[in-house]
Amino acid sequence: MRFDSRPKAGPTQIEIETIDGRRAPVKLVVNPRARHVSVRIDPTRREAIATAPSQRHLKHAAQFAAERAGWIAQELSRLPQGVSLAPGARAPLRGVAHLLVYEHGRAAPRIEGGDAPRLVVPAPDAALFEPRLLRFFKDQARENLIDRVAAHAVTLGVRPARLQVKELRSRWGSCSVDGVLSFSWRLVLAPPFVLDYLAAHEVAHLREMNHSRRFWAHVKRCIPDYEIGRAWLHERGSELHAVGMAR
């Protein structure tokens, strides 16, 4: 096994060769808070990320990734098949697969139920299908999250400063020190109990900015069986990241 340190897609991108001769992308990242070099898989970008605590440790991080080429190839191969956000494909919404349908027009997207539900996305041009679909997903996620965050905030006696829904690459949600809650729009693709768990999780951080026993006690006050949503994300979260990442 060897790695090619010549830039591929920028100065922090390399490729490594696996034992079967295939090549896998590795992004090199400097994180001053890191205590040592490490390698993880980014399921959204479908690449490995090697982290170094400083610029001078980047070469070590690249070598570290090359030595783990077999593990990287194995983990990348385990990622679910990508789901295209294109007409004719099937994408989940609240845990239920929907056939994506393009319709010429300017009306709002709509769901047609039945045994084989359809998500119809009107657009004046087919090229606008995906961006309009993504906006629909984000709007639906925001609507659901506003409702669940408000409910859990009442339970814990807290008041978030703001709620935002966006593309989050490495986490499902976050809570800033000034009370801003951020969530991945992809949560609306999962069954509702998963989104509800994340809402409770981030609201609980308004009481405890850690993952101590007190923190989990707050989550449990909101959702007594929160472990079910937590486990679902751990086991099947990569399925959400696969949406929009057809390969």
RAVEN-V115028 format. One record per pair of residues at least 4 apart in sequence whose C-alpha atoms are under 6 Angstrom apart, sorted by the first residue. I is the first residue (numbers start at 1). GAP is how many residues later the second one is. D is the distance in whole Angstrom. If there is no record, write none. Layout:
i/gap/d
I/GAP/D
I/GAP/D
//
This chain:
i/gap/d
1/16/6
1/17/6
2/15/6
3/13/4
3/63/6
4/11/6
5/9/5
7/4/5
7/6/6
7/7/6
8/5/6
8/6/6
9/4/6
12/15/6
12/16/5
13/13/6
13/14/5
14/12/5
15/9/5
15/10/5
15/11/6
16/7/5
16/8/5
16/50/6
17/4/6
17/5/6
17/6/5
18/4/5
18/51/5
18/52/6
25/22/6
26/21/6
26/22/5
26/23/5
27/22/5
28/21/6
28/22/5
28/23/6
29/22/5
30/21/6
30/22/5
30/23/6
30/24/6
31/22/5
32/21/5
32/22/6
34/19/5
37/14/5
37/15/5
37/24/6
38/12/6
38/13/5
39/10/6
39/11/4
40/8/6
40/9/5
41/6/6
41/7/4
42/4/6
42/5/6
42/6/6
44/197/5
50/11/6
52/5/6
52/6/6
52/9/6
60/4/6
80/159/6
82/160/5
82/161/6
82/163/5
82/164/4
82/165/6
83/159/6
83/160/5
83/161/5
83/162/6
83/163/5
84/160/5
84/162/5
85/45/6
85/159/5
87/13/5
87/14/5
87/15/6
88/12/5
89/10/6
89/11/6
90/7/6
90/8/5
90/9/5
90/10/6
91/6/5
91/7/5
92/4/5
92/5/4
92/6/6
92/97/5
93/96/4
94/94/5
94/95/5
94/96/5
94/97/4
94/98/6
95/94/6
95/95/5
95/96/4
98/19/5
98/20/5
98/21/6
99/19/5
99/20/6
100/19/5
101/19/5
102/18/6
102/19/5
102/20/6
103/19/4
104/18/5
104/19/5
104/20/5
105/17/5
105/18/5
105/19/5
106/16/6
106/17/5
106/18/6
107/15/6
109/11/6
109/12/4
110/9/6
110/10/5
111/7/6
111/8/5
112/5/6
112/6/5
113/4/4
138/47/5
141/4/6
141/44/6
141/47/5
142/4/6
145/4/6
149/4/6
149/50/5
152/48/6
152/70/6
153/4/6
153/5/5
160/19/5
161/18/5
161/19/5
162/18/5
163/17/6
163/18/5
163/19/6
164/18/5
165/17/6
165/18/5
165/19/6
165/20/6
166/18/5
166/19/6
167/17/5
168/16/5
172/11/6
172/12/5
173/9/5
173/10/4
174/7/6
174/8/5
175/5/6
175/6/5
175/27/6
176/4/5
187/8/5
193/36/6
194/35/5
197/29/6
197/32/6
200/19/6
201/18/6
204/14/6
204/15/6
205/4/5
208/7/5
211/4/5
220/4/5
227/4/6
232/4/6
233/4/4
//
